[in-house]
Amino acid sequence: MRKRYEDGIVPQSSTEARQEAARQLKEARLAVNLTQQVLADRSGTQKSNISRMESGKYNPTLDFLVKVAESMGKRVVIRIE
């Protein structure tokens, strides 16, 4: 039986991916000069959800992430590298 990860590819942790998404979300919000409260109002959610998303402590659904991005006039782009 082959050993797991024998090919040398170590899987990315979901924490890393969530932290990167959080970083990009906050960067996008600041680039359009919105407060967390304004973004929450536009997205139909609570400010605490935006705060938790930006800190990587909340794992939003893809549909919700798209809704938040659209609220900033942005779109979600997924790259697999």
N, CA, C and O atoms as CSV, one atom per row, in Angstrom:
chain,resi,resn,atom,element,x,y,z
A,1,MET,N,N,0.842,-1.176,0.000
A,1,MET,CA,C,0.000,0.000,0.000
A,1,MET,C,C,0.891,1.245,0.000
A,1,MET,O,O,1.888,1.299,0.720
A,2,ARG,N,N,0.530,2.242,-0.808
A,2,ARG,CA,C,1.273,3.498,-0.875
A,2,ARG,C,C,1.081,4.319,0.381
A,2,ARG,O,O,-0.009,4.374,0.950
A,3,LYS,N,N,2.145,4.947,0.795
A,3,LYS,CA,C,2.048,5.833,1.945
A,3,LYS,C,C,1.318,7.103,1.525
A,3,LYS,O,O,1.462,7.582,0.401
A,4,ARG,N,N,0.558,7.616,2.425
A,4,ARG,CA,C,-0.158,8.852,2.160
A,4,ARG,C,C,0.840,9.981,1.950
A,4,ARG,O,O,1.822,10.077,2.687
A,5,TYR,N,N,0.612,10.833,0.966
A,5,TYR,CA,C,1.454,11.967,0.618
A,5,TYR,C,C,2.834,11.539,0.136
A,5,TYR,O,O,3.800,12.296,0.228
A,6,GLU,N,N,2.911,10.326,-0.374
A,6,GLU,CA,C,4.166,9.806,-0.886
A,6,GLU,C,C,4.727,10.682,-2.001
A,6,GLU,O,O,5.941,10.761,-2.188
A,7,ASP,N,N,3.845,11.331,-2.730
A,7,ASP,CA,C,4.290,12.168,-3.842
A,7,ASP,C,C,4.886,13.500,-3.372
A,7,ASP,O,O,5.319,14.307,-4.194
A,8,GLY,N,N,4.909,13.732,-2.061
A,8,GLY,CA,C,5.511,14.947,-1.523
A,8,GLY,C,C,4.569,16.126,-1.426
A,8,GLY,O,O,4.960,17.188,-0.942
A,9,ILE,N,N,3.338,15.963,-1.877
A,9,ILE,CA,C,2.375,17.049,-1.800
A,9,ILE,C,C,1.652,16.962,-0.465
A,9,ILE,O,O,0.943,15.993,-0.192
A,10,VAL,N,N,1.832,17.961,0.342
A,10,VAL,CA,C,1.178,18.011,1.646
A,10,VAL,C,C,-0.063,18.880,1.499
A,10,VAL,O,O,0.018,19.986,0.965
A,11,PRO,N,N,-1.199,18.401,1.960
A,11,PRO,CA,C,-2.434,19.175,1.767
A,11,PRO,C,C,-2.394,20.499,2.531
A,11,PRO,O,O,-1.820,20.600,3.615
A,12,GLN,N,N,-3.019,21.499,1.931
A,12,GLN,CA,C,-3.150,22.801,2.574
A,12,GLN,C,C,-4.210,22.666,3.659
A,12,GLN,O,O,-5.241,22.030,3.443
A,13,SER,N,N,-3.969,23.244,4.797
A,13,SER,CA,C,-4.977,23.172,5.846
A,13,SER,C,C,-6.124,24.121,5.525
A,13,SER,O,O,-5.928,25.151,4.881
A,14,SER,N,N,-7.305,23.770,5.974
A,14,SER,CA,C,-8.443,24.652,5.742
A,14,SER,C,C,-8.262,25.952,6.512
A,14,SER,O,O,-8.815,26.982,6.128
A,15,THR,N,N,-7.497,25.912,7.592
A,15,THR,CA,C,-7.229,27.132,8.353
A,15,THR,C,C,-6.454,28.128,7.502
A,15,THR,O,O,-6.757,29.321,7.510
A,16,GLU,N,N,-5.453,27.645,6.767
A,16,GLU,CA,C,-4.685,28.531,5.883
A,16,GLU,C,C,-5.589,29.175,4.844
A,16,GLU,O,O,-5.507,30.379,4.605
A,17,ALA,N,N,-6.435,28.387,4.236
A,17,ALA,CA,C,-7.332,28.898,3.198
A,17,ALA,C,C,-8.304,29.918,3.794
A,17,ALA,O,O,-8.572,30.950,3.179
A,18,ARG,N,N,-8.828,29.636,4.978
A,18,ARG,CA,C,-9.766,30.551,5.627
A,18,ARG,C,C,-9.055,31.864,5.985
A,18,ARG,O,O,-9.630,32.940,5.819
A,19,GLN,N,N,-7.814,31.783,6.473
A,19,GLN,CA,C,-7.059,32.992,6.816
A,19,GLN,C,C,-6.781,33.842,5.568
A,19,GLN,O,O,-6.857,35.069,5.617
A,20,GLU,N,N,-6.464,33.186,4.468
A,20,GLU,CA,C,-6.224,33.921,3.220
A,20,GLU,C,C,-7.503,34.588,2.726
A,20,GLU,O,O,-7.469,35.735,2.282
A,21,ALA,N,N,-8.617,33.891,2.796
A,21,ALA,CA,C,-9.900,34.483,2.403
A,21,ALA,C,C,-10.227,35.665,3.312
A,21,ALA,O,O,-10.709,36.696,2.843
A,22,ALA,N,N,-9.968,35.520,4.603
A,22,ALA,CA,C,-10.218,36.596,5.566
A,22,ALA,C,C,-9.375,37.821,5.234
A,22,ALA,O,O,-9.870,38.947,5.260
A,23,ARG,N,N,-8.103,37.599,4.923
A,23,ARG,CA,C,-7.203,38.702,4.581
A,23,ARG,C,C,-7.694,39.444,3.340
A,23,ARG,O,O,-7.712,40.674,3.301
A,24,GLN,N,N,-8.094,38.671,2.327
A,24,GLN,CA,C,-8.560,39.282,1.085
A,24,GLN,C,C,-9.870,40.038,1.285
A,24,GLN,O,O,-10.073,41.102,0.698
A,25,LEU,N,N,-10.750,39.496,2.104
A,25,LEU,CA,C,-12.027,40.157,2.369
A,25,LEU,C,C,-11.799,41.513,3.037
A,25,LEU,O,O,-12.374,42.519,2.623
A,26,LYS,N,N,-10.960,41.535,4.068
A,26,LYS,CA,C,-10.687,42.786,4.772
A,26,LYS,C,C,-10.013,43.791,3.839
A,26,LYS,O,O,-10.354,44.973,3.834
A,27,GLU,N,N,-9.061,43.310,3.055
A,27,GLU,CA,C,-8.364,44.179,2.100
A,27,GLU,C,C,-9.352,44.794,1.106
A,27,GLU,O,O,-9.264,45.982,0.795
A,28,ALA,N,N,-10.281,43.994,0.615
A,28,ALA,CA,C,-11.274,44.480,-0.346
A,28,ALA,C,C,-12.193,45.518,0.306
A,28,ALA,O,O,-12.516,46.537,-0.305
A,29,ARG,N,N,-12.607,45.256,1.539
A,29,ARG,CA,C,-13.490,46.192,2.245
A,29,ARG,C,C,-12.795,47.534,2.458
A,29,ARG,O,O,-13.389,48.590,2.245
A,30,LEU,N,N,-11.542,47.483,2.877
A,30,LEU,CA,C,-10.795,48.724,3.098
A,30,LEU,C,C,-10.540,49.471,1.785
A,30,LEU,O,O,-10.519,50.701,1.760
A,31,ALA,N,N,-10.347,48.724,0.702
A,31,ALA,CA,C,-10.080,49.349,-0.601
A,31,ALA,C,C,-11.274,50.161,-1.099
A,31,ALA,O,O,-11.107,51.150,-1.812
A,32,VAL,N,N,-12.480,49.734,-0.717
A,32,VAL,CA,C,-13.678,50.487,-1.130
A,32,VAL,C,C,-14.167,51.396,-0.009
A,32,VAL,O,O,-15.251,51.975,-0.089
A,33,ASN,N,N,-13.344,51.515,1.045
A,33,ASN,CA,C,-13.588,52.459,2.137
A,33,ASN,C,C,-14.936,52.242,2.836
A,33,ASN,O,O,-15.696,53.186,3.045
A,34,LEU,N,N,-15.216,50.988,3.193
A,34,LEU,CA,C,-16.441,50.672,3.922
A,34,LEU,C,C,-16.101,50.239,5.344
A,34,LEU,O,O,-15.072,49.608,5.586
A,35,THR,N,N,-16.971,50.582,6.265
A,35,THR,CA,C,-16.834,50.050,7.620
A,35,THR,C,C,-17.455,48.657,7.643
A,35,THR,O,O,-18.205,48.280,6.743
A,36,GLN,N,N,-17.133,47.911,8.676
A,36,GLN,CA,C,-17.747,46.593,8.830
A,36,GLN,C,C,-19.263,46.723,8.948
A,36,GLN,O,O,-20.001,45.892,8.418
A,37,GLN,N,N,-19.729,47.755,9.638
A,37,GLN,CA,C,-21.171,47.943,9.818
A,37,GLN,C,C,-21.872,48.202,8.495
A,37,GLN,O,O,-22.926,47.624,8.229
A,38,VAL,N,N,-21.303,49.063,7.664
A,38,VAL,CA,C,-21.913,49.368,6.365
A,38,VAL,C,C,-21.935,48.113,5.492
A,38,VAL,O,O,-22.936,47.831,4.832
A,39,LEU,N,N,-20.834,47.359,5.487
A,39,LEU,CA,C,-20.798,46.126,4.699
A,39,LEU,C,C,-21.830,45.132,5.214
A,39,LEU,O,O,-22.495,44.459,4.426
A,40,ALA,N,N,-21.964,45.041,6.517
A,40,ALA,CA,C,-22.967,44.144,7.106
A,40,ALA,C,C,-24.374,44.554,6.681
A,40,ALA,O,O,-25.185,43.708,6.304
A,41,ASP,N,N,-24.657,45.840,6.742
A,41,ASP,CA,C,-25.981,46.336,6.333
A,41,ASP,C,C,-26.255,46.016,4.873
A,41,ASP,O,O,-27.348,45.570,4.525
A,42,ARG,N,N,-25.271,46.242,4.025
A,42,ARG,CA,C,-25.443,45.965,2.593
A,42,ARG,C,C,-25.608,44.467,2.314
A,42,ARG,O,O,-26.291,44.074,1.368
A,43,SER,N,N,-24.976,43.644,3.144
A,43,SER,CA,C,-24.995,42.192,2.934
A,43,SER,C,C,-26.173,41.514,3.618
A,43,SER,O,O,-26.438,40.333,3.391
A,44,GLY,N,N,-26.875,42.267,4.455
A,44,GLY,CA,C,-28.010,41.684,5.167
A,44,GLY,C,C,-27.586,40.773,6.311
A,44,GLY,O,O,-28.229,39.757,6.575
A,45,THR,N,N,-26.512,41.136,6.983
A,45,THR,CA,C,-26.020,40.328,8.095
A,45,THR,C,C,-25.651,41.248,9.246
A,45,THR,O,O,-25.874,42.457,9.183
A,46,GLN,N,N,-25.092,40.676,10.287
A,46,GLN,CA,C,-24.673,41.467,11.441
A,46,GLN,C,C,-23.181,41.797,11.333
A,46,GLN,O,O,-22.403,41.063,10.723
A,47,LYS,N,N,-22.815,42.911,11.937
A,47,LYS,CA,C,-21.414,43.346,11.941
A,47,LYS,C,C,-20.511,42.264,12.529
A,47,LYS,O,O,-19.385,42.076,12.070
A,48,SER,N,N,-20.998,41.560,13.535
A,48,SER,CA,C,-20.177,40.521,14.168
A,48,SER,C,C,-19.813,39.416,13.178
A,48,SER,O,O,-18.737,38.827,13.285
A,49,ASN,N,N,-20.687,39.129,12.223
A,49,ASN,CA,C,-20.372,38.116,11.212
A,49,ASN,C,C,-19.252,38.596,10.289
A,49,ASN,O,O,-18.376,37.816,9.917
A,50,ILE,N,N,-19.279,39.871,9.922
A,50,ILE,CA,C,-18.209,40.428,9.086
A,50,ILE,C,C,-16.897,40.395,9.862
A,50,ILE,O,O,-15.858,40.019,9.319
A,51,SER,N,N,-16.944,40.785,11.118
A,51,SER,CA,C,-15.751,40.780,11.957
A,51,SER,C,C,-15.174,39.370,12.082
A,51,SER,O,O,-13.963,39.180,11.965
A,52,ARG,N,N,-16.032,38.392,12.316
A,52,ARG,CA,C,-15.554,37.014,12.444
A,52,ARG,C,C,-15.013,36.487,11.126
A,52,ARG,O,O,-14.051,35.719,11.114
A,53,MET,N,N,-15.627,36.894,10.001
A,53,MET,CA,C,-15.110,36.480,8.693
A,53,MET,C,C,-13.711,37.043,8.483
A,53,MET,O,O,-12.815,36.338,8.018
A,54,GLU,N,N,-13.525,38.323,8.830
A,54,GLU,CA,C,-12.239,38.981,8.622
A,54,GLU,C,C,-11.149,38.455,9.554
A,54,GLU,O,O,-9.961,38.599,9.267
A,55,SER,N,N,-11.549,37.856,10.651
A,55,SER,CA,C,-10.553,37.306,11.577
A,55,SER,C,C,-10.301,35.828,11.313
A,55,SER,O,O,-9.444,35.218,11.953
A,56,GLY,N,N,-11.046,35.250,10.370
A,56,GLY,CA,C,-10.871,33.837,10.039
A,56,GLY,C,C,-11.547,32.899,11.009
A,56,GLY,O,O,-11.282,31.697,10.996
A,57,LYS,N,N,-12.417,33.427,11.850
A,57,LYS,CA,C,-13.103,32.608,12.854
A,57,LYS,C,C,-14.485,32.159,12.405
A,57,LYS,O,O,-15.204,31.496,13.153
A,58,TYR,N,N,-14.854,32.519,11.188
A,58,TYR,CA,C,-16.171,32.182,10.667
A,58,TYR,C,C,-15.986,31.593,9.279
A,58,TYR,O,O,-15.279,32.163,8.447
A,59,ASN,N,N,-16.601,30.487,9.035
A,59,ASN,CA,C,-16.466,29.810,7.754
A,59,ASN,C,C,-17.759,29.996,6.968
A,59,ASN,O,O,-18.669,29.173,7.069
A,60,PRO,N,N,-17.848,31.075,6.184
A,60,PRO,CA,C,-19.092,31.351,5.471
A,60,PRO,C,C,-19.309,30.382,4.314
A,60,PRO,O,O,-18.365,29.786,3.794
A,61,THR,N,N,-20.550,30.242,3.932
A,61,THR,CA,C,-20.835,29.455,2.736
A,61,THR,C,C,-20.346,30.241,1.522
A,61,THR,O,O,-20.154,31.455,1.591
A,62,LEU,N,N,-20.152,29.553,0.444
A,62,LEU,CA,C,-19.734,30.223,-0.783
A,62,LEU,C,C,-20.806,31.223,-1.226
A,62,LEU,O,O,-20.480,32.321,-1.676
A,63,ASP,N,N,-22.067,30.852,-1.104
A,63,ASP,CA,C,-23.151,31.766,-1.485
A,63,ASP,C,C,-23.095,33.063,-0.686
A,63,ASP,O,O,-23.284,34.148,-1.236
A,64,PHE,N,N,-22.833,32.945,0.623
A,64,PHE,CA,C,-22.768,34.146,1.461
A,64,PHE,C,C,-21.533,34.970,1.121
A,64,PHE,O,O,-21.602,36.199,1.088
A,65,LEU,N,N,-20.427,34.326,0.874
A,65,LEU,CA,C,-19.206,35.036,0.503
A,65,LEU,C,C,-19.413,35.822,-0.795
A,65,LEU,O,O,-18.947,36.954,-0.920
A,66,VAL,N,N,-20.109,35.220,-1.754
A,66,VAL,CA,C,-20.420,35.903,-3.014
A,66,VAL,C,C,-21.311,37.121,-2.739
A,66,VAL,O,O,-21.105,38.187,-3.318
A,67,LYS,N,N,-22.289,36.957,-1.864
A,67,LYS,CA,C,-23.200,38.054,-1.519
A,67,LYS,C,C,-22.428,39.219,-0.888
A,67,LYS,O,O,-22.675,40.379,-1.220
A,68,VAL,N,N,-21.504,38.916,0.011
A,68,VAL,CA,C,-20.696,39.951,0.650
A,68,VAL,C,C,-19.825,40.651,-0.395
A,68,VAL,O,O,-19.727,41.878,-0.406
A,69,ALA,N,N,-19.202,39.875,-1.261
A,69,ALA,CA,C,-18.360,40.460,-2.310
A,69,ALA,C,C,-19.184,41.376,-3.214
A,69,ALA,O,O,-18.748,42.481,-3.537
A,70,GLU,N,N,-20.348,40.934,-3.617
A,70,GLU,CA,C,-21.210,41.754,-4.473
A,70,GLU,C,C,-21.633,43.036,-3.773
A,70,GLU,O,O,-21.839,44.061,-4.422
A,71,SER,N,N,-21.763,42.984,-2.459
A,71,SER,CA,C,-22.126,44.173,-1.680
A,71,SER,C,C,-21.037,45.232,-1.730
A,71,SER,O,O,-21.286,46.401,-1.435
A,72,MET,N,N,-19.826,44.821,-2.105
A,72,MET,CA,C,-18.709,45.758,-2.245
A,72,MET,C,C,-18.429,46.073,-3.712
A,72,MET,O,O,-17.478,46.788,-4.025
A,73,GLY,N,N,-19.257,45.541,-4.610
A,73,GLY,CA,C,-19.010,45.730,-6.031
A,73,GLY,C,C,-17.869,44.868,-6.535
A,73,GLY,O,O,-17.234,45.181,-7.542
A,74,LYS,N,N,-17.615,43.780,-5.826
A,74,LYS,CA,C,-16.526,42.855,-6.164
A,74,LYS,C,C,-17.107,41.508,-6.558
A,74,LYS,O,O,-18.315,41.291,-6.471
A,75,ARG,N,N,-16.236,40.607,-6.990
A,75,ARG,CA,C,-16.658,39.251,-7.277
A,75,ARG,C,C,-15.658,38.277,-6.665
A,75,ARG,O,O,-14.502,38.629,-6.430
A,76,VAL,N,N,-16.102,37.072,-6.413
A,76,VAL,CA,C,-15.241,36.045,-5.842
A,76,VAL,C,C,-14.536,35.329,-6.980
A,76,VAL,O,O,-15.157,34.912,-7.957
A,77,VAL,N,N,-13.214,35.197,-6.831
A,77,VAL,CA,C,-12.404,34.466,-7.805
A,77,VAL,C,C,-11.689,33.352,-7.045
A,77,VAL,O,O,-11.037,33.601,-6.031
A,78,ILE,N,N,-11.817,32.131,-7.539
A,78,ILE,CA,C,-11.182,30.993,-6.891
A,78,ILE,C,C,-10.097,30.470,-7.811
A,78,ILE,O,O,-10.341,30.193,-8.985
A,79,ARG,N,N,-8.892,30.337,-7.266
A,79,ARG,CA,C,-7.775,29.786,-8.019
A,79,ARG,C,C,-7.288,28.544,-7.300
A,79,ARG,O,O,-7.176,28.516,-6.074
A,80,ILE,N,N,-7.009,27.547,-8.062
A,80,ILE,CA,C,-6.409,26.341,-7.512
A,80,ILE,C,C,-5.008,26.264,-8.093
A,80,ILE,O,O,-4.827,26.134,-9.304
A,81,GLU,N,N,-4.040,26.345,-7.228
A,81,GLU,CA,C,-2.653,26.375,-7.681
A,81,GLU,C,C,-1.947,25.103,-7.301
A,81,GLU,O,O,-0.764,24.941,-7.599
